Amino acid sequence: MTFSTDYFRLDGKVALITGGASGLGANYTKAMLKSGAKVFIVSYDQQGWIETRTFATDNKAEVQFLERDITEDGAAKDIVNAVIAAFGRLDILINNAGIQIRNEWQNFKDADWQRVINLNLSATYYLAHEAAIKMAAQGSGKIINVGSMQSFRAGKYIFPYTASKHGVVGLTKAYADALAKDNIQVNAIAPATLIRR
């Protein structure tokens, strides 16, 4: 029996990926593009844009970019509207963008807490909310939130990160329950560190 990737084709679908041109996000983008989806990337800077655009061209796929701080007030609505303006619909949201700050517990600054929570958790909430509005109107959609192995364990040097990633899982469960009636599936994944021996 042979395995066919045709079962996973996303032709005609539009995906929004935060931080989709670098790190893990770049791999999510490549997977979506190779599967036939059109991808809209929003990122804080233009790191990885040239390589991602080249990959899309080589695979006869479509990608567009927006440079925007997703933690700004009103950013989520602006970003989702930009996706609709570019591609006419939104089928998949991957809430990937995130940050980790490490420190001894007594040395964490309030600003570090706010920065991590705002990006990893609050931006995830607002983007899911705005995406869900569009998805509910079209009767379908998928939201994938990127958690972490720290969503399920402690991290003594990464208090804000651990709290934010626990929150991502709780948020995912709440949205999955609330949006099921609108045919919107909400899931989280929990990447871990790859250790080569």
Protein Blocks (a to p, Z undefined) as FASTA:
>chain_A
ZZdfklmgcghiacddehilgcjllmmmmmmmmnopacddddfblghklmmmmmmmmnop
acddddddfkbghklmmmmmmmmmmnopafbdcdfbccdddddfklpcfklmmmmmmmmm
mmmmmmmmmmmmmmmmnopacddddddfklmcccfklmmlmmmmmmmmmmmmmmmmmmmm
nopacddddddddddZZ
